[in-house]
Amino acid sequence: LREMAAEIEGKSVLPKLEDLELRLTVQEEKLFAVLLAAVMDDEIVSVRAQADRELAPYRSKMPAAQIGQLQKQYVYKKLLEEYGIPRLSLFYM
């Protein structure tokens, strides 16, 4: 992130916001991968079970792919909250 900030500060023309958001998304995905690797399996299983319980009423109304995406987002959100890690997106800043 510091590299990205230094690169932007060194330019007279600001990058397109879409390009910046894409780079932040890549960094966030890397952060999620590290977080999932560092967190104990029991904690991930617990959060996934909680997501399953909360999504249960919607399973019959939504496609499996959409439920899977919502579960993934739920797990990421809960883990980020648990460890006080901010989202890396222009939409959350």
N, C-alpha and C positions, 0 to 999 in steps of 0.2 A: 504494500500500500504506500509506503514511503517512497519507493521507486516511482510509482505511478504519479504521486503528488509532485515529486521533484521534476519529473518529465513534463508535467502540465505547467508547472511554474516557470520552467525554462523556455516555454514557447510564447511567442507573441500572439498566436492565434489559438484560441481554445479548441479542444477537440469536440467533435459532435457528441451530443449527450448519448445517442444510441451506442456509439463506439465505447464510451466510458462505461455505460451500463453493462455492455457485453463483457468488458474486461473485469468489472466488479463481480459479475455472475460467475465467471471462471474462477476467480479467487474464492468466492463463497463456496463453490462446489468443492474446491480443494480443502477448504476449512471444514466442511461437513465430513469429508472423508477422514481427515485427521481426528476430528471429534468422535466419530463412530468407532475408530480404531482405539482411541484412548479410553472410552467409557466402558465400564464393566458390562458384560453381556446381560447380567441380571437386570440392570437398570434399563437397557434397551428393550428387553423382553417386557418389562413392566410398563414402559411407555407405550409400546405397541399394543399391549393388551388393553390399556386405557383407551387408545385410539379405536380399537375394535369395538369396545363397548359403546363409545360415543357415536360411532358410525353405523352400528347395527340397524337402527331404524331406517337407514337410507339404502341398505344393501339391495333390496328388491326394486328400488326405484332408479338406481344408477348403474351404468356399465361397470364391469370389474376394473377396467383400466382407470376409470375416474376414481373409484374407491381406493385403488392402489396409490394413485397420485395424492389423494387427500390424506391417506395414512402416512405417506412419506413426509408430506408437508407438516402434518401434526407432530410427528416424531422430531423433525428438525426444529420446529418452533419450540417444543417443550425442552429439548436439550439446550438450545441457545438461551432460553430463559433461565434454566437451571444453573448454567455456568456463567451467566451475565455477559454473553457474547452478542454484540450488536449485529444486525443484518447489514450486509454489504450491498446496498442498493440505493440508487438515488431516490426511490420511492419512500424509503424509510429514514432518510436523512433530513 
